[in-house]
Amino acid sequence: MYIKEPFLNHPTTVDKIVVFGHTKAMDIHGKADVWFGGDKIGIDGGCAYGLQLNCLEIRGKNDYAVYSVNCSHHEQPSEADGIVLKKR
């Protein structure tokens, strides 16, 4: 919670991509979509806050598929909400 800015704004010290949650993508880049930040990927879509639930499918090196479902505090997501496929 207290290292968000240093973590987001500086490269990691590992040679892998770091996939993380618990920091809403909305707080990072102004939208609930998965955030790709070089050596980091933020997947928290803010579902607990009524935004969206994100899923990241890692297919291979730099090969991802992103899925999301809209969420709401007042009702559970249903098939009517749809699942959005975004290829990267």
FIMIVEX-539727 format. One record per residue (C-alpha): x, z, y; residue in three letters. Coordinates in pm, 1 decimal, m for minus. Each point is the difference from the previous one (the first is absolute). Example, Ala and Ser with C-alpha at 12.3 -4.5 7.8 and 13.67 -1.06 7.14 Angstrom:
x z y resn
1230.0 780.0 m450.0 ala
137.0 m66.0 344.0 ser
% end
This chain:
x z y resn
0.0 0.0 0.0 met
284.0 77.3 240.6 tyr
239.5 m282.5 m87.1 ile
m236.3 m295.4 43.9 lys
174.0 m163.0 298.1 glu
357.1 34.2 m133.5 pro
m111.8 m122.0 m342.9 phe
m192.9 m299.6 135.3 leu
254.0 m105.9 260.1 asn
324.3 21.6 m196.6 his
119.1 m169.6 m319.7 pro
m4.5 200.7 m319.7 thr
318.5 87.1 m186.7 thr
m120.5 m140.5 m331.9 val
25.0 m357.3 m126.5 asp
m368.2 m19.7 m95.6 lys
m321.7 m58.0 191.4 ile
m170.3 333.8 70.8 val
m378.7 m9.4 m50.2 val
m174.6 293.1 165.0 phe
m335.7 143.1 100.6 gly
m128.2 306.1 189.7 his
69.2 m172.5 330.7 thr
m289.4 m227.4 91.6 lys
100.6 m362.0 56.6 ala
m232.3 16.0 303.0 met
241.5 250.1 155.7 asp
295.1 m230.8 m68.4 ile
m122.7 m344.9 102.7 his
m351.4 41.9 133.8 gly
m191.3 m125.9 m302.9 lys
m89.1 133.9 m343.9 ala
172.2 m285.0 m187.7 asp
313.0 67.5 m204.9 val
304.9 21.8 228.5 trp
315.6 m187.6 m96.9 phe
297.8 141.3 189.5 gly
312.6 m154.6 m147.6 gly
124.9 262.9 m243.9 asp
m331.7 191.2 m0.2 lys
m362.3 m73.4 m85.6 ile
m279.8 228.2 123.3 gly
m312.8 m24.0 m214.0 ile
m227.6 272.6 143.0 asp
m308.1 m180.4 132.0 gly
m165.5 317.2 130.7 gly
m289.6 4.8 m247.9 cys
m42.6 374.3 52.6 ala
m67.5 m83.0 367.0 tyr
m254.1 m275.5 m73.7 gly
240.7 m293.8 24.3 leu
106.5 m169.6 m324.5 gln
157.5 60.1 m339.0 leu
306.4 m217.5 m59.5 asn
163.3 m110.0 m322.4 cys
341.6 m163.9 m17.8 leu
79.8 m206.6 m309.0 glu
374.7 m41.8 m35.3 ile
54.8 m324.1 m189.2 arg
372.3 m36.7 51.3 gly
267.6 11.9 266.1 lys
m174.8 m78.2 329.4 asn
m309.2 m111.0 m192.1 asp
m305.7 213.4 76.0 tyr
m377.2 m25.6 m6.3 ala
m202.7 229.5 222.9 val
m357.5 107.1 m72.7 tyr
m227.2 213.6 215.5 ser
m350.3 147.1 m7.1 val
m178.9 124.7 311.5 asn
m86.8 370.7 m1.5 cys
m244.0 219.9 185.6 ser
m45.8 375.9 31.5 his
m373.6 m36.6 m41.9 his
m20.3 m205.8 m316.3 glu
208.9 m93.7 m299.0 gln
151.0 m350.9 m9.0 pro
m208.1 m241.8 m206.6 ser
28.9 m358.8 m119.2 glu
m182.6 m99.7 318.2 ala
310.4 110.8 194.1 asp
200.2 m263.3 m185.8 gly
364.0 m1.4 m88.5 ile
227.3 m193.9 228.8 val
303.0 m172.8 m149.5 leu
284.4 m62.9 239.7 lys
306.3 m178.4 m130.0 lys
335.4 67.2 157.1 arg
% end
